[in-house]
């Protein structure tokens, strides 16, 4: 089947560039669908979906936007219109990939549209902003950003090559897409992880696979938890092994991996089976101003270097109780599909006996707080083992599969 790639751009200011990109997509064997989200000017080349149509879909006639145009108003209308248009086209199977060109404003607008599109759909954003912090543009979606190097203003030998590469990327992605989607016929398990739990995570993946289950692992660094929970909302992930909550520690104490307000609440709200282990709550993630130099705030406590620019100071007894209080609050509405497992010999490789962050006082405070702060509705299993031990991982896998199969 010949794939169709939507080109999303302000065609009034980027007509030549869009025409070249369209021709390259066609040369590579796909169809191109030109969507104009410009407001002020008329398109310089033929388009398939006009800015008039996009504005109308966004709730305001184009003529109205042009009366007193402001970026704040016009951007919202065109983003809404383009989003509604593409969501519909993708759902009907008429678009198989999206590519866009943008500077600061175009990147912001087009990335918002792409963030509304489903996982797995090819998404390529050629941008002047792609060599800076792209987190605000990518969000938690599988958007590929490509640095334009030059401004997107006119064709030249360099930019023709970049556009050709971008066309090849999006057409290749669309052609590589598998038709089976995410439905493997069995529940797909979402699992959080941190580097200090990776050995246990690898064991869990193997043990789930032995029982016929596939897993998607998410780095518990803020964006990972958000992505996992969005996939729950999308109905792709239907069971959860929440093995790491370092992002909740950083939420409480200003670390670099901070979670959002929804973290650890979505599985409960959806009634999904979940097993929770408080993995990785023994440390905070701190970015250093100077490599390998500990700041005064943390020099008098246990710490380790995760890498030269990330310090991981141990959570004190008071801090770890606050983290457990936050976990308990977020699990307060969990149903009978939730189980909590407490490892009593270290919640990560950092804090096992002999580890860089081993602190018996803090551990004791955690164990006591679990018993008082965990909601009464959630069963608790205490295991005299480390978080990465075969004993704990096997128990967690077996208990989650029990919850899945009894559902």
Phi, psi and omega in degrees: 000132177287127183275151178247128179250123175278132174256120184248115184196167171274097190285344176291328181254348184231037184297311182297318180295318179293322179296318179295317179297317177301315182294323179291320177298317178295318179300330181272008170097008179248167172269148177246135178242110185273122179242122183263120177246018174287158183240310191287310186257171175271152182296143182271352178221163177298141177237161180266324176233119190278163175294334175296315179295318182295316179298317179298319178296331180277357173102000180221129178300146180301320180300325178291318179298325185282348181295315180215071190291130170230147182297323183300314181284311185297320182299315180300317180295313184290324176296314179298317181294316179294321179297311180299320181295311184287322177302317179293315181296320179293316180299328179275359179075022183262349176229134186241000178188157180227136174228145180219161177237136180196148165270215183296310182288315180297321178296315179299315182291310184293326179293326176297319178297313182297325180295340180272354184268158188291153172302146177093335177288136180297128181221114180234129182237107177275120193215145172289347185263003191282355176260005177251197178292113184261005186300324180291336180271319181283320183060234180244021181253161184275063179266128176263118178259137183234125182290128181283346183067295177270168172294153180272077186208083179100152179268147176203169184305320180294311186288331174299317180295319179295317178296321178296317177299318180296319177298317178298323180295311185288323177292319178298317178299314182297320180288333181279346185300136177273150186274347186283348181065214184255006184271103179266000180090350178227160178305138177262128188261127172268137181223133175269154182206156169227162182303328181280006177231006190299322180298321177291321179298319179296321176297317181296317178303314180297317183290321175297318180298322178299332180264005176091015182249140173262152180235151167243122184260137182237133178287122185280065183239033180096288181295326181297313178296321178298316181296316180300317184284333173292322177293332172295313180299325181284354179081012181274313174267128185235007173203153190224131166250095183273092191264347185215131178231038175300333179291334176283328174299313182290332173299319182285326192236022171072029177282179187276352185248030192300135175283172173262184184291338184271346186307133178071017177243340191286317179301318179297315182297327181271353181074027182277145174298133178211143171244129183245129172238130183283056184289139173075011180273014179271003182206160175255148175262116186237127175277135183263144176289327181229128183307135173063018178244115183283133178287158182302329184299330187241002188291340183260015176233171176298141178204165172216162175261116175291321169204178186302336183247001177238118178262143177236086176287146181293140171287131178288173179301316180294317182295319184290330174293319177298321178295316180295325176298319178294318178298315179299319179297318182287336178266007188299332181257014179294147181262193184288358177274007182247138177228140180246129179242127182251114173280127187260011176233031177122128183268003171195174179295338178294323192250013172291161179301127184094349179281164185298335184245023179295124183213099185297325181294314179295319178300316181298321177297320178297310184300319179294320183289328178301317184291333182261333187258343177288131179306142182300336183285349185256121176297142179241131172241122176262133184238128181277066184201172178276164181298330183265002184292152177299325180299311182290315183297318178299316178300313182299315180297312182297319182291322179293319179296324175301314180297321179296314187283341177269353184288000000 
